[in-house]
Amino acid sequence: MEEDQTEESMEEGETHEGAGCPMMLQDRKLKGKATTFSGGWNIGEFVGLLVSACMGSLFSDGARLAAREILVWFLNGMMNPQRHYLSTTMAVLDEPTIFVIASEFLNDIQNAFLYGELTDTVFMQYPQGFIDKQYPNYVCKPNKAIYGLKQAPRAWFAQLNAWLTDYSFSASRDDPSLFILNSGDLHMFLLIYVDDMLITSSIHAAIDNLISALARAFPVKDLGQLSYFLGIEIDYLISGIFLSQRKYIKDLLERSNMLNAKPMTSPMAASLKLSQFDGPEFTDSTLFRSIVGGLQYLSITRPDIAFSVNKVCQFMHCAKVSHWSAVKRILRYLKSTINYGMLFKSSSSLTLQAYTDADWAGCPDDRCSTLAFCIFLGKHLISWSSKKQKTVARSSTEAEYKSLVTTAVELIWIQTLLRELGLFLFDATYSLVQ
């Protein structure tokens, strides 16, 4: 990006025309002269505020601007230097929703965060290469969200939510990333993950109409039939859809130098007990956290490693050599089962079945129990979990009841989600495994 300089002084209220839409800065906290530049921000001197360190940078890809220093002035005029924003979180789709809705097409919104509308008043330092020498102590006021701004994801989601609502979609009450459109024979479902959209519909032409309408509002890249999404590979078979993460497993094995390791037939020994007080520390804690984090994401399509991954995840802060040995065994198991995945057949019953169990006082450090459950929709596994309970159970019965409660909560959520999709279940089975 070339440096853009202002050659002459400008009176207050005057604008500097640029490639973008000029907007004037009007704020009683700013004094002196205000200058408007292209690119969606204004500059002005902020009274009583020390602009300090910066974060982010100018990306080489398309010269994308990223926010350097973020300073938020709330609408009530109060500045809190310890909290620079009110809310930044955006909706993230839940894993069971992906399995319940077999999406067909994938679309990507290019530079999505640049379309968000800011609701907070935000100030930032000059972007690199764009400093006004006449007013070097001034700051910028973004008129729209930009990359590097913590409010940008939420602002973009709000903008997309408003557009989809105008298009007659309604947001799901159970999964905020799911949007539903029901109109006569048309049933369309849309899943949002940041700037990616998964679309499925009972009428194929409706998908084309939606993509065309989206393209008029945002720069949409149609990626066609869904084949790869968030590390998940989708294969279309005669009998149904097969989900796997072969490429992701191979990348994990390469990062951990385990490509030539000897395969194993099980991810963890049944009698293994891991403790934070085990043997010597593992020296490369960064590698441990990186590989274990990858294994945690891999369990999206591999419920067979959920229990063992949960065990090693408990030692991210104090990795030992024995913990790394357990991680390597999981990797060796993955090498022997790299082609494993989940098959969703085109025909199946709509009966919910849930299984749950608990390992009473299984942790040698704090004696907390480990709960586990798996939920089937027909013959398809759609939700599962294995995690340590937060409190100590004084009996095996108490541990199992806690596990049963957690499973019931998940079942109620899935039933509510299915009702929103127009599927009403009258047959549900619950099994407590001793």
Secondary structure, 3 states (H helix, E strand, C coil): CCCCCCCCCCCCCCCCCCCCCCCCCCCCCEEEEEEEECCCEEEEEECCCCCCCCCCCCCCHHHCCECCCCEEECCCCCCCCCCCCCCCCCCCCCHHHHHHCCCCEEEEECCHHHHCCCCCEEEECCCCCCCCCCCCCCEEEECCCCECCCCHHHHHHHHHHHHHHHCCCEECCCCCCEEEEEECCEEEEEEEECCEEEEEECCHHHHHHHHHHHHHHCCEEEEEECCEECCEEEEECCCEEEEECHHHHHHHHHHCCCCCCCCCCCCCCCCCCCCCCCCCECCCHHHHHHHHHHHHHHCCCCHHHHHHHHHHHCCCCCCEHHHHHHHHHHHHHHHHCCCCEEEEECCCCCCEEEEEEEECCCCCCCCCCEEEEEEEECCEEEEEEEEECCCCCCCHHHHHHHHHHHHHHHHHHHHHHHHHCCCCCCCEEEEECC
